[in-house]
Amino acid sequence: MSEKLCFASDYMEGAHPAIMRRLLETNLEHTAGYGLDEYSESAREKIRAACQVPEADIYFLVGGTQTNATVLGALLRPWQGVVAADTGHIAVHEAGAIEFGGHKVLTLPQKDGKLSAEAIARCVDTYRKDETRDHMVMPGTVYLSQPTEYGTLYSLAELEAISAVCRGAGMRLYVDGARLAYALATPENDVTLPDLARLCDAFYIGGTKCGALLGEAVVFPRPDVAPHFFTIVKQHGALLAKGRVAGIQFDTLFTDGLYDAIGKSAVEAADRIRAALDAKGYIQPFVAPTNQVFVALDPEKAEALSRRVEMGFWENLPDGRVVMRLATSWATTGKDVGALIEAL
């Protein structure tokens, strides 16, 4: 076990104690497999209520890359690709999983990690006006993440504009919510779960990075969007035989406001770190209000700080500095934050 302060990512620990207790309490029970158990159904009902969509289809998958590949494989036709920011997770950090499944990621320039409705509309217009489009990949779905790779947030107005472009073009809108708890808990956020259900064709509620041992909850607000999705999940090797393991976790996360509380504590810890960085004269290259904090450091400073703090490398800047990421989670304590501030 490392003696360094751990701020490398938000899924380095196991799971929230409430989840561990519930898993242990139910450990010797006999239940149906493949998510057909009563705990998974209870979790679905709680998520439907939180999203205010009683007819929604909900599936529990194991991890983010697997979820993105499976959902996008179901939403896209063989001749279509998925539009994403050039910094988007599926474009950079999923080892070409979408392309491996037979679909191209059509990247567009971003600002602060976000796509604009205007850029998406231009992409569609360019495709439609190209006389050689039959030789090209058709944009079929738009992929966003909330929050983005840079920890930034789409506003409700931005999301509504993007949704309108997608629906006008006959495209699907899919939102990756790997860190959704932290987006929902951020004071600047004005996008709710019911908003996502209203504006998206599919989205997922992250568990792996938000207090669970594993698992993501895929939400299809309209069940007809991805027919036979259960079978598609199975074809992708993504159907968990002991489905209750995921179901119990989401049932716990959506009981007594735990999912909200996990996000709130992590964002509050990140806010303390951001304030300390400002006070100490550090440069934060991105304005990220969620649980991810980015700091630009000289290589020597990054190396020195890394001897005391586990951070995540993000990118190299043209001036020779390196951007490092500090991520908080449900497990981040006030003592951890105080020690980090002292190290800074």
Secondary structure, DSSP 8 states (H G I E B T S, - for coil): ---SEE-S-S-SS---HHHHHHHHHTTT----STT-SHHHHHHHHHHHHHHT-TT-EEEEES-HHHHHHHHHHHHS-TTEEEEEETT-HHHHSSTTHHHHTT--EEEE--BTTB--HHHHHHHHHHHHH-TTGGGS-EEEEEEEESS-TTS----HHHHHHHHHHHHHHT-EEEEE-TTHHHHHH-TT----HHHHHHH-SEEEEE-TTTT-SS-EEEEESSGGGSTTHHHHHHHTT---TTTHHHHHHHHHHTSTTHHHHHHHHHHHHHHHHHHHHHHTT-B-SS---SSEEEEEE-HHHHHHHHTTEE-EEEEE-TTS-EEEEEE--TT--HHHHHHHHHH-
